[in-house]
Amino acid sequence: MKTIFFNFFVLLFIISSKNLVSDDYWEKLNSPYCATVYSLAESNNGDMYAGVRDGIYKSTDLGISWKRVFKVDKDNSSILIDREGIIYAGFDQCFFRSTDNGQTWDSLMTFVHSPFEVTSIVMNSKNEIFVALSGTGIYKTTDKGNSWIKLTNGLGSYKPEMLGINKNDIIFACSPELFISTDDGESWERQYGFYYDVNAFAFNSKDEIFAVYSGPNSILRSTNNGKNWERLTSGIDLNKIDGVNSISINQSDEIFIGTYGKSSNSPSNLYMGPKGNGVYKSMDNGLSWFEVNQGLESKNINCLISTKNGILFVGTNNSGVYRCTDNGINWIQVNNGIDDIDINEFDFDKNDNLYARNTLYGIFKSIDTGISWRQTVNGLDGINAYTLSISNLNSLLVSTFKGGIYKSTNSGISWEQSNQGLNGDMILSLESNKPGYIFGGLNIGGLFRSSDDGNNWERISNSLDLTMASFIKTFNNGYVLINNLYNDSICKSTDNGSTWKKANSGLKDIMAKALSDNIENTLFMAGLSWDGFDTYLINRGLFISYNFGDDWEHLPSIFDSIGVLSFVIGKNNIIYAGSGNGVYSSSNLGNTWEKLPGLDSQSVSQLKINNSGYLFVLSNHKIYKFKQIVGAVNTDINQQFIVFPNPIFSTFNIKFTNNISSSVSIELYDILGNKIYTKNLGFLESGMQTTTINLKEDINPGCYLVVVRSGADIQSIKVVKS
């Protein structure tokens, strides 16, 4: 499915490129937003604050959008906002305060010289602030943080790191021994028999205490101010969690907890990190629990808060913030403005959905060519993604560190391991071809092939002296070329990898950084070689082969000085090369090169042409679109989805191809990603379908996205409402 593009719509969403990128020729796409969120807090006026790896973000619209208000090169650990609106933010080895809603910040507790982390901040009814510092102890301020008193009476050598305070100003401190103070911290009494590594305290309207901690059976309740405790885990799958990080109780005394992951010790999962089991809810004071995870793709929860209006927010590991407005039934990701992340790789599927890979945060999907993104990590949560490939059957494949390959057959909605026949080594390269084969190169020897869309794999490198297949290039005629790193050679197969021979005639000590598609058996290659000490690779310029890689020769060009990083072939056999200094094109098989305007001094590591014939490049971890069509346009795809009239009115028609027989719904989204309309069409057979949409008259003029959902298939088109 191909979305019909309207230039005037797209231009509304261009993010202006800085410095050396010209808006006259290139459109910079939005990048995905994501982060690891460690803490959440709500101010008296309803503003939300989120603490991340390197600072704090603020939202004034209930999480719809976020803006950075503080940046520091430290992980945030806790945030508290007092009754006067003063913000206290704890970090690893530093502590800050803002008295003007986050506009400016000043450092607190600079007198503490030993390494510390602000692990907990609480406030009593007198607006006195209590802070726990890891390895240091508890401090108190009565003058808004200007001066601090260390509280030690009754604590002995213990240094509690987690604090809780109830409405009667009784303070609970855990180290993991439990201490209680009834006199604003002046003295402490130990409660013997309690020894738990508490992550958070919470109190209901009856002043009963709930404590969550690391380990099995990780929820406790006390009805007598901490003297006795009972475990409450009925309904929680203890096999999926290592503990509970956070707890929040709303005004109806409904309890929500956020869990974190159960790591497997198997070789395939050893380096993946915890996955967690999301959020649980109790409506009977903790006696029983049930999952409330609909829409919550990332289930490794760091923090959780229920606002005064009953809206739930969770901060996750590597997936940012999720919000729920219906008491735990449905969650949506709300990261707009939080950490514009780097893109390591991108690709288009057959429906022109755009996918972006970030090694740390996983895979993101855009159905509107980069205007908005959705993280697709259901099954990938906590897993580093190293390579992205899209198969001939439109399946998504991702290679992971020590976890093999993960596959999605439903456009990223869910992922499963697809490793049958593979060992546990890291897949460095992943490539598929039109005949239906997928090839994977391991970091320590070994080249594998799948003929069934990645379900099963077989080793095909036994005849090769293969050290590392760092680069694989496939062709639709069954030819495959690989770069044999450390062996200084290129190997070639003409039968989809069944047999191999060396293909490096004329390439003494030269390896491939990138290979082009073929133009009448002509190939272009970006050459590399080791320096004299085999410590790093250096540029060797451009090479050409006129017989599909059997023989190569150096082709003198500008790339001898700036290097080549990527290739793509456009219409009329024009070749485009991404370099260390922008994009170049050649219409005469590389004899001369002309620079495309607008990307001066920009390194271009990847090039792709989509079904509409537009050129997309990856430059400095951001995606840019060239505004002129350079490739062949797939007209069949363009006609599969039509909205008329467009611009639309309150009533308009949609004509679309239903690719699979299933239940179908039509949705309309605004530019912030809010769903403002849904129409369920029921079960429809596959084939061309037409429906009429009737919107409410109060829907404002502007730009919108129409989405057709048919089972796992998602189609989209941009429209303008008059």
Beta strands, then each sheet from edge to edge (+ up, - down):
strand 1: 26-28
strand 2: 39-42
strand 3: 48-52
strand 4: 55-59
strand 5: 67-71
strand 6: 76-81
strand 7: 87-91
strand 8: 94-98
strand 9: 106-107
strand 10: 118-123
strand 11: 129-133
strand 12: 137-141
strand 13: 149-151
strand 14: 162-165
strand 15: 171-174
strand 16: 177-181
strand 17: 189-195
strand 18: 198-203
strand 19: 209-213
strand 20: 219-222
strand 21: 230-231
strand 22: 241-249
strand 23: 255-261
strand 24: 279-282
strand 25: 290-291
strand 26: 301-306
strand 27: 312-316
strand 28: 321-324
strand 29: 332-333
strand 30: 345-348
strand 31: 354-358
strand 32: 362-366
strand 33: 374-375
strand 34: 385-390
strand 35: 396-400
strand 36: 404-408
strand 37: 416-417
strand 38: 427-432
strand 39: 438-442
strand 40: 447-450
strand 41: 458-459
strand 42: 469-474
strand 43: 480-484
strand 44: 489-493
strand 45: 501-502
strand 46: 511-515
strand 47: 523-530
strand 48: 537-545
strand 49: 553-554
strand 50: 564-569
strand 51: 575-579
strand 52: 582-586
strand 53: 594-595
strand 54: 604-609
strand 55: 614-619
strand 56: 622-629
strand 57: 641-644
strand 58: 651-658
strand 59: 662-669
strand 60: 675-684
strand 61: 687-694
strand 62: 702-710
strand 63: 713-721
sheet 1: 1+ 56- 55+ 54-
sheet 2: 2+ 3- 4+ 5-
sheet 3: 6+ 7- 8+ 9-
sheet 4: 10+ 11- 12+ 13-
sheet 5: 14+ 15- 16+ 17-
sheet 6: 18+ 19- 20+ 21-
sheet 7: 22+ 23- 24+ 25-
sheet 8: 26+ 27- 28+ 29-
sheet 9: 30+ 31- 32+ 33-
sheet 10: 34+ 35- 36+ 37-
sheet 11: 38+ 39- 40+ 41-
sheet 12: 42+ 43- 44+ 45-
sheet 13: 46+ 47- 48+ 49-
sheet 14: 50+ 51- 52+ 53-
sheet 15: 57+ 58- 61+
sheet 16: 60+ 59- 62+ 63-
end
